[in-house]
Amino acid sequence: MTQFLINLTLALVTADLLHNLSESANVRNKVARLSAYINKKSYTEMKMKIDTRAKSYGLSIAGFVVLTGIPLAVLSFINPHGDGALWYAIIVLFISYFGLAVMLDKYHVEIERVTRPFMKSK
């Protein structure tokens, strides 16, 4: 395997971690916004309006390029290989998996608080 493929794989693993954590944080922010609207409380909106699919996909593509490009540049400078590269990938994937699990668990608790008042009794 060439060093570029090792670096690209590690950059993609890093981008996956960053994407998982940022997307789950965004989901939780949407729940906070919904809760504020329901409870008639003020909520500060994001300054950037993502209100079309084109904007959403454009932001996703730009995010992918940035979240992959920066780690690729750093890793190309370091050039990890062998066991070090594998351990890096393993550790980052573990962090990604468990970080996402924790963030989504928090989401489930928060969305339950928002939806519970609307549930019909059996």
N, C-alpha and C positions, 0 to 999 in steps of 0.2 A: 504494500500500500504506500502510495506516495505521501510525503509530508503534507502537501496541500490537502489531500483528502482527510488526513487525520485532523488538521487544523479546522477544516470546514465542518467535519462531524462534531468536533468539540464546540465550535461556534454555534451550530444548530442546537446542540444540547443546551447551551447557555441561553440562547434566544428562547427556547421552549420554557425554561425556568422563568425568565423575565416576563414572558407573555402570559404564562399561567397565573403568576402572582398579580400582574397588572389587570388582567381581565377579571379575575375573581374579586379584586378590589373594586373595579368598576361596577360589577353586578351588585355588590354590597352597597355602593353609593346610590344605585338606582332604588334599592329597597329603602334606604334612608330618605330619598326624595319622595317616594310614594308615601311613606309614613308621615312625612312632614305635610304633604298635601292633604292626606286624610284627616290629620289632626289640626289642620288649618294653622300650621306654624310656618314661619318663614324658612326659606331654603335658598341658599346661594347657588345659582345655576353656573355651570361651566361657561366660560366666555366663548369657547369654540362650539358652534352649533353643528352637530352631525345629524342632519335631518334628511339625507338622501342616501340611497344605496351607493351611488357613485362616491360620495364623500366617505362613507363607511369603508368601502373596498379600497379607496385610495389611501385612507389612513392605515388600513391593515397592511397594504403593500409597503408603504413608507416605513411603518413600524418593523415589518419583517426585514427590510433592507438595513435599517439602523441597528435593530437588535441582533442581527447576524453579522453585519459589517464591522461594527466596532470590536466585538469579541474576535472576529477573524483577523483583524489587523493586529490586535494585541497578541493573539496566539501565534500569528505568523512571525512576530518578533521573538517570542519565547521558543517556538518550535518544540513543544513537548512530544515525546515519542515513547513507544514501548509501554511498560507497566504504568508509568506516570500518566500517560494519556488515558489509558483505560481506567485508572483510579479516578482521574478527574471526571470522566464521563459517568462513572458509577455514582460518585458522590453527588454530582449535580443532579442526576436523575432521581436519586433518593430525596434530595432536598425539594426538587420539583414536585414529586409525587406527594410527599407528606405535607409540604407547604400548601399545595392545592387542596388536600384533604382537610386541613385545618381551616383554611379560608372558606371552603364550601360548607363545612360544619357550622361556622359562624353565620354564613348566609342562611342556612336552614333554620337556625334559631331565630334570626332576625325576621325572616319572612313569615315564620309561624306566628310571631308576635303581631305582625301586621294583618295576617289573614284570619286569625282566630276569632276576632269579633264578628266576622262575617259568616262564620260556619253555622249551619243550621243544626239545632239539637236533634238527636235521634230519638 
